Amino acid sequence: MALVDVDQTARLPLGAGNIAFDEPPGDPGTLRLLVPSRAEATVTWMLDTGLDEHRRPRNQPLAHVTVGQNPNLLAVHRPPDGSALALVSCFGASEVVAVELATFSLVAHIDVGEGPNEMAIDERRHWLLVANTLDSTTSVIDLRPTSGQYLREFAVLGARRDSR
């Protein structure tokens, strides 16, 4: 996969999952690209794709963090009163991991159902919904930092095959 500009192509890691952009607050010139990489087994990349003085993407690797087995898809949560998080579904590990974007560090491993894949953030309720494709369930994770259930699965929707 490649991002194409008229003058430059940025190569992404082989086996990259979906991508998301992150604009750090207070730094409008920086645009970071977040990429979960299945082929590199457990690594999520962050690239600086902001424009240089010639208005070309910088395309500079900034950091990577080990997340979990088969990182697949990611969602970015930017709460108005807390740290922005990249939430990465790790299909082979049956978990979602949370990476704090300010420090690009792993802050939580969240156990979910089998084969977590698609995710959606309910911004009104501050929930992350995770489709667990191998056990036909949906995990609901609390994204409210003041909650006693913060970054934990607190509900499971659908038929459950096992008892977690």
BELTAQUI-V417712 format. One record per residue. SS is DSSP state (H for helix, E for strand, - for the rest). PHI is phi in radians with two decimals (none if undefined). D_CENTER is the distance of its C-alpha to the mean C-alpha in Angstrom with 1 decimal. Layout:
BEGIN
[[SS:PHI:D_CENTER] [SS:PHI:D_CENTER]]
END
This chain:
BEGIN
[[-:none:18.1] [E:-2.48:19.1] [E:-1.66:18.8] [E:-1.94:22.4] [-:-2.05:24.4] [-:-1.00:28.1] [-:-1.81:28.7] [-:-2.65:25.7] [E:-2.05:23.2] [E:-1.79:19.9] [E:-1.51:19.3] [-:-1.72:15.8] [-:-1.02:15.6] [-:-1.02:17.3] [-:1.39:15.3] [E:-1.12:12.3] [E:-1.46:10.0] [E:-1.20:9.0] [E:-2.17:8.5] [E:-2.55:8.0] [E:-1.80:10.4] [E:-2.34:10.8] [-:-1.87:14.4] [-:-1.08:15.3] [-:-1.06:18.0] [-:1.38:21.5] [-:-2.39:20.7] [-:-1.12:21.1] [-:-1.44:21.9] [-:-1.78:18.5] [-:-2.28:15.8] [E:-1.78:12.8] [E:-1.81:11.0] [E:-1.84:7.5] [E:-2.40:8.0] [E:-1.39:7.3] [E:-2.07:11.0] [-:-1.25:12.9] [-:-1.18:16.2] [-:-1.59:15.8] [-:0.77:15.1] [-:1.61:12.3] [E:-2.12:11.2] [E:-1.93:8.3] [E:-1.76:10.4] [E:-2.24:10.9] [E:-2.05:14.0] [E:-1.48:16.4] [-:-1.93:17.5] [-:-1.09:19.7] [E:-1.55:23.4] [-:-1.49:26.0] [-:-1.14:29.6] [-:-1.71:30.5] [-:1.15:27.7] [-:-1.93:25.9] [E:-1.05:22.2] [-:-1.17:22.0] [-:0.90:19.6] [E:-1.85:19.4] [E:-1.13:16.9] [E:-1.84:16.0] [E:-2.91:14.1] [E:-2.53:12.3] [E:-2.47:11.3] [E:-1.28:12.1] [-:-1.99:9.7] [-:-3.13:11.6] [-:-1.21:13.7] [-:0.99:12.6] [E:-1.05:8.8] [E:-2.17:8.7] [E:-2.08:6.5] [E:-2.39:3.2] [E:-2.33:4.5] [E:-1.92:5.8] [E:-1.98:8.7] [-:-2.09:11.7] [-:-1.20:14.5] [-:-1.16:18.0] [-:-2.21:19.1] [-:-2.76:16.3] [-:-1.36:13.6] [-:-1.23:10.5] [E:-2.20:7.3] [E:-1.73:3.6] [E:-1.90:3.4] [E:-2.07:3.6] [E:-1.40:7.1] [E:-1.97:9.7] [H:-0.95:12.6] [H:-1.31:15.4] [H:-1.72:14.8] [-:0.92:14.7] [E:-2.63:12.0] [E:-2.03:8.5] [E:-1.95:7.6] [E:-1.95:7.0] [E:-2.06:7.2] [E:-1.29:9.7] [-:-1.33:9.7] [-:-1.11:13.5] [-:-1.91:14.2] [-:0.85:11.1] [E:-2.19:11.9] [E:-1.29:10.8] [E:-2.01:12.1] [E:-2.83:11.9] [E:-1.89:12.2] [E:-2.04:12.6] [E:-1.21:15.1] [-:-2.35:15.0] [-:-1.27:17.2] [-:-1.40:17.8] [-:1.24:15.6] [E:-1.07:12.4] [E:-2.46:11.2] [E:-1.08:11.0] [E:-2.39:9.5] [E:-2.46:11.1] [E:-1.79:11.4] [E:-1.61:15.1] [-:-1.15:15.6] [-:-1.21:19.2] [-:-1.66:18.8] [-:1.07:15.6] [E:-2.12:14.4] [E:-1.93:11.3] [E:-1.82:13.0] [E:-2.14:12.0] [E:-1.43:14.4] [E:-1.68:15.8] [-:-1.27:17.7] [-:-1.49:20.0] [-:-2.12:21.5] [-:0.94:21.4] [E:-2.23:19.9] [E:-2.21:17.2] [E:-1.53:15.8] [E:-2.04:15.7] [E:-2.00:13.9] [E:-1.43:15.3] [-:-1.89:13.4] [-:-1.55:16.8] [-:-1.03:17.4] [-:-1.50:21.1] [-:-1.44:20.9] [-:-1.24:22.2] [-:-1.86:19.4] [E:-0.92:16.5] [-:0.97:13.3] [-:-2.35:15.6] [E:-1.24:16.3] [E:-2.02:19.5] [E:-2.68:20.4] [E:-2.28:20.4] [E:-1.81:21.6] [E:1.75:23.7] [-:-1.34:25.9] [-:-1.84:25.0] [-:-1.48:26.5] [-:-2.09:26.2] [-:-2.10:26.6] [-:-1.49:23.7]]
END
